[in-house]
């Protein structure tokens, strides 16, 4: 074989794509340089300039390692599936295998015939045996034990549901909800940005005033432990634990342990920060975060009541070593910053600092639980729907604590497409597929169980990443990237298992470039997809998707946080912004003309359903009209939302920014803070006036959009 043939076979053995299809249908051949760097990032021992012989040796080493592995890295099976697995022991040695269930009981396994000949490695012959698990194992996290003579091995056995039972309720009785970026949604009592108390209040208002059955919020994952902190909720330091910036100080029971003078000082500080609630200026997190941390440190220093201490200790015991590791990482970052800046004298003892950061997570857990209880108490069927980011900051807690199960020398992103013609580098290290499996998928399980604890649902950002992730060698452009494949049956199955146990619905954000069978796999599991009005083409006729063609197993909406609000999108704000930022690789006028034509096709499709009935728009043919000639923006928005509400999708979702007429985008993908203030835009109306939660019931457009979205 040629050098390229061996390299590509080696890449395939490690799940690295050697070619892929771009969004425009062009086949991209991955370069040798990218393949070599990606393989090294996955731990394949290759020198700086490996020869064909070196590649062949690496391929043989991989085959040998698989042929003598005592047990699989993990065994993940669907309930009812009596699947088989292979074990390897010294030829002629016994192979005693049993299943240890999570409830402490044991089950036997049946040995199947296996006539594969022994394999000799370094003078030792290895035999292979095949076993079949029982088809009636319960859902859960079990173990397989192999004993051969004096040697004992174990691996994870994970039984996942064939299909999420939570999905069917909403297929039969569709509901609608609202999506919001919580930092941007403030109340009269916020400290300049939205918090957990506001989340509960907003859910209550949406349930009572708009008939919403869920509130989809941005990821609440923790950022840096102290300022300066990352603005993007999609680039957290950890995905398992929560951002204390969202704590409502006045709701913390330890507030009562403070003396009257200290409480008065806190209330005075709160009054100053509340003045920002009525400002349309860009949200500055760092001053707010620092103010909250100062108060929290004071509370922690004063101590807790015996009852509170007992509750805290129970929380720490439940979260286990993962919480300790995260808090230790935070404490170390605090120590380093204090030491470097020499701002506050001698750093506190590390034990005290670790205890402080664990306590912050205890408070976050309490307040998030309270928000969900308030949402459900207001009548929401689902309540709070969490959002799971696709990855973590390369310098964050997870990158450090989960390093054994990550591949830090490659970076997750997206290939060039019409959305961003230069591609995207999200800087996040991906899971290492094999090491994650060898861990029994515990980091994935721990993450999901924590996020789902106080959520009625979960939206998985870029759910396609459970099948494959587009990666590039770190510090190289996306044009040099390729895909790394994962065991999607394991990752999706575990997601379904943890959601089933939590009684939560699952929505996968399945936008972007993917193979059609991926959506079939997700649908079969009861994982809903995501449909965005402006991105949906019809599978049967030319042009936009017909109303009845929208997927039943989906959350359908008009827009997403990566687009301007609908009022801004109709006005072409997304074209103007990308031109201003230099994100186009071709003429902006051509982009605008194509966008205007597509919008007109979508609006005509909506008109055909009668969604504009009762207005002049019902007789308007949008093809050929300029943006300013298409009629009233509020009436257009009402009809658009009426169209989405009329789809067969189990879940539909309104964006809160649309309900108040906001026009500015929360995020422009592929840009940095010095280009655009991503994730820092406060909720405002069309005139740029801030809108607080208490104002919503008095906003006419809020009620018009809510009415149009009724199901």
Secondary structure, 3 states (H helix, E strand, C coil): CCHHHHHHHHHHHCCECCEEECCCCCEEECCHHHHHHHHHHCCCCCCCCCCHHHHHHHHHHHHHHHHCCCCCCEEEEECCCCCEEEEEEECCCCCEEEEECCCCCEEECEEECCCCCCEEECCEEEEEEEEECCCCCCCEEEEEEEEECCEEEEEEEEEECCCCCCHHHHHHCCEEEEEECHHHCCCCCCCCCCCHHHHHHHHHHHHHHHCCCEEEECCCECCCCCCCCCCCCCCECCCCCECHHHCCHHHCHHHHHCCHHHHHHHHHHHHHHHHHHHCCCCCCHHHHHHHHHHHHHHHHHHCCCHHHHHHHHHHHHHHCHHHHHHHHHHHHHHHHHHHHHCCCCCCCCHHHHHHHHHHHHHHHHHHHHHHHHHHHHCCCCCEEEEEECCCECCCCHHHHHCHHHEEEEEEEEECCCCCCCCCEEEEEEEECHHHHHHCCCHHHHHHHHHHHCCCCEEEECCHHHHCEEEEEECCCCHHHCEEEECCHHHHHHHHHHHHHHHCCEEEECCCCCCCCHHHHHHHHCCCEEEEEHHHCECCCCCCECCHHHCCCCEEEECCCCCCCCHHHHHCCHHHHHHHHCCCCCCCHHHHHHHHHHHHHHHHHHHHHCCCCCCCHHHHCCCCCCCHHHCCCHHHHHHHHHHHHHCCCCCEEEEEHHHHHCCCCCCCCCCCCCCCCCCCCCCCECCCCCECCHHHHHHCHHHHHHHHHCCC
